[in-house]
Amino acid sequence: MTAPEESSFLPAPGRSVPCGAHFCAAVLELAARRGVGVSALVTAALLLAPEGAADPGMRDSGGEAVLEVEGVESCDAAIRRALAAALALADPGARILPAEDVRRLEAAVETLGYRNKTLAHALQRLSFQPLDGQITEVRDAAQLFGFVNEWCFDEDQVRRRFRELAPVYHPDTGIVACRERMGQLIDARNLLVHHVRSVYSSGDWLAKRGGTPI
């Protein structure tokens, strides 16, 4: 049986890995704190570097520098990524999460972002600027409730819309608590209900809406 060639037992040769100057300084400081050489730091960090991590690059705001690495066969980009992971994990608050947990957290963040947008849209739809003074015109009351005009709703719709808006603006518990808005909502509801009842009984309501009595 032939003995393996002697060269197969030789360690990977040392080389200079280009990197950013600030990055280089941070790596050397971390290696000194740990009491190890840069090569040992790289070897350990290669086991921890997350897949798909970004390469910090060969230059940063401090300029260019090089790190002397021995006995590591990985490419320069992989070494930089591993050292970037080592620097990140040096933070006392850093944690290593399984990829599945990371994906689950990302999905949760995306869902929360969507819900926030939906809530913002709903609040925008429900919001209104208080009018000057008391609500005395049916047209203003209808506009405040989001109705197109004073003939496109009935009493049930008025009360249902009021129940939607009241929790938003209630001065004690509302999401957008506003005593002035709440007062105008109540005035507008009373005015619209009175409008529906009085005009409907006169027969003008169905005529305006293009309907016929039942």
GIDA-V439489 format. One record per residue. N is the residue number from 1. RES is the residue in one small letter. SS is DSSP state (H for helix, E for strand, - for the rest). PSI is psi as a letter, one per 40 degrees, with the letter a starting at -180 (none if undefined). D_FIRST is the distance of its C-alpha to the first C-alpha in Angstrom with 2 decimals. Layout:
<<N RES SS PSI D_FIRST> <N RES SS PSI D_FIRST>>
//
This chain:
<<1 m - h 0.00> <2 t - h 3.76> <3 a - i 6.45> <4 p - i 9.28> <5 e - i 12.16> <6 e H d 14.83> <7 s H d 17.43> <8 s H e 16.19> <9 f H e 17.49> <10 l - h 20.77> <11 p - i 23.82> <12 a - h 25.88> <13 p - i 28.39> <14 g - i 31.99> <15 r E i 34.69> <16 s E h 38.36> <17 v E h 39.37> <18 p E i 42.91> <19 c E i 45.32> <20 g E i 49.00> <21 a H d 50.63> <22 h H d 52.05> <23 f H d 48.77> <24 c H d 46.96> <25 a H d 49.59> <26 a H d 49.34> <27 v H d 45.54> <28 l H d 45.78> <29 e H d 48.58> <30 l H d 46.63> <31 a H d 43.55> <32 a H d 45.93> <33 r H d 47.59> <34 r H e 44.31> <35 g - f 43.19> <36 v - i 39.91> <37 g - i 38.71> <38 v H d 38.87> <39 s H d 35.10> <40 a H d 35.08> <41 l H d 38.06> <42 v H d 36.34> <43 t H d 33.23> <44 a H d 35.52> <45 a H d 37.88> <46 l - d 35.31> <47 l - e 35.10> <48 l - e 38.88> <49 a - h 39.89> <50 p - i 41.61> <51 e - i 40.58> <52 g - e 42.88> <53 a - i 44.16> <54 a - i 45.96> <55 d - h 44.52> <56 p - e 47.01> <57 g - i 46.64> <58 m - e 46.43> <59 r - i 50.09> <60 d E a 52.77> <61 s - e 56.38> <62 g - e 55.35> <63 g E a 53.59> <64 e E i 49.98> <65 a E i 47.46> <66 v E i 43.74> <67 l E h 41.43> <68 e E h 38.52> <69 v E h 35.43> <70 e - i 32.00> <71 g - e 28.68> <72 v - h 29.92> <73 e - e 28.44> <74 s - i 31.43> <75 c - i 34.02> <76 d H d 37.28> <77 a H d 39.36> <78 a H d 37.12> <79 i H d 37.30> <80 r H d 41.07> <81 r H d 41.43> <82 a H d 39.47> <83 l H d 41.64> <84 a H d 44.75> <85 a H d 43.81> <86 a H d 43.36> <87 l H d 46.81> <88 a H d 48.35> <89 l H e 46.95> <90 a - e 48.29> <91 d - h 51.72> <92 p - d 52.83> <93 g - e 54.15> <94 a - i 50.97> <95 r - i 49.32> <96 i - h 46.18> <97 l - i 47.12> <98 p - i 45.05> <99 a H d 45.33> <100 e H d 47.44> <101 d H d 49.90> <102 v H d 50.20> <103 r H d 50.95> <104 r H d 53.50> <105 l H d 55.18> <106 e H d 55.32> <107 a H d 56.94> <108 a H d 59.43> <109 v H d 60.34> <110 e H d 60.88> <111 t H d 63.09> <112 l H d 65.11> <113 g H d 65.59> <114 y H d 66.91> <115 r H d 69.22> <116 n H d 70.53> <117 k H d 71.37> <118 t H d 73.09> <119 l H d 75.07> <120 a H d 76.06> <121 h H d 77.24> <122 a H d 79.21> <123 l H d 80.85> <124 q H d 81.75> <125 r H d 83.33> <126 l H e 85.26> <127 s - i 86.33> <128 f - i 89.71> <129 q - h 91.74> <130 p - h 94.88> <131 l - i 98.03> <132 d - h 100.90> <133 g - a 103.40> <134 q - i 103.88> <135 i - h 102.76> <136 t - e 106.03> <137 e - h 105.13> <138 v H d 103.52> <139 r H d 101.63> <140 d H d 100.01> <141 a H d 99.19> <142 a H d 97.59> <143 q H d 95.50> <144 l H d 94.40> <145 f - e 93.17> <146 g - e 91.34> <147 f - i 93.77> <148 v - d 94.60> <149 n - a 98.34> <150 e - e 100.90> <151 w - e 101.01> <152 c - f 97.37> <153 f - i 97.02> <154 d - a 98.72> <155 e H d 99.21> <156 d H d 96.04> <157 q H d 93.97> <158 v H d 95.69> <159 r H d 94.95> <160 r H d 91.36> <161 r H d 90.78> <162 f H d 92.43> <163 r H d 90.04> <164 e H d 87.10> <165 l H d 88.45> <166 a H d 90.02> <167 p H d 86.78> <168 v H d 85.51> <169 y H e 88.54> <170 h - h 89.90> <171 p - e 90.84> <172 d - d 89.30> <173 t - e 86.21> <174 g - i 85.60> <175 i - d 82.41> <176 v - g 84.63> <177 a - h 87.45> <178 c - h 90.70> <179 r H d 94.16> <180 e H d 95.82> <181 r H d 93.64> <182 m H d 94.11> <183 g H d 97.87> <184 q H d 97.94> <185 l H d 95.84> <186 i H d 98.43> <187 d H d 101.30> <188 a H d 99.63> <189 r H d 98.94> <190 n H d 102.56> <191 l H d 103.89> <192 l H d 101.75> <193 v H d 102.59> <194 h H d 106.29> <195 h H d 105.96> <196 v H d 104.41> <197 r H d 107.03> <198 s H d 110.05> <199 v H d 109.19> <200 y H d 107.88> <201 s H d 111.13> <202 s H e 113.12> <203 g - e 111.39> <204 d H d 110.08> <205 w H d 106.48> <206 l H d 105.89> <207 a H d 107.76> <208 k H d 105.56> <209 r H e 102.39> <210 g - f 103.63> <211 g - a 103.74> <212 t - i 106.42> <213 p - i 107.76> <214 i - none 106.30>>
//
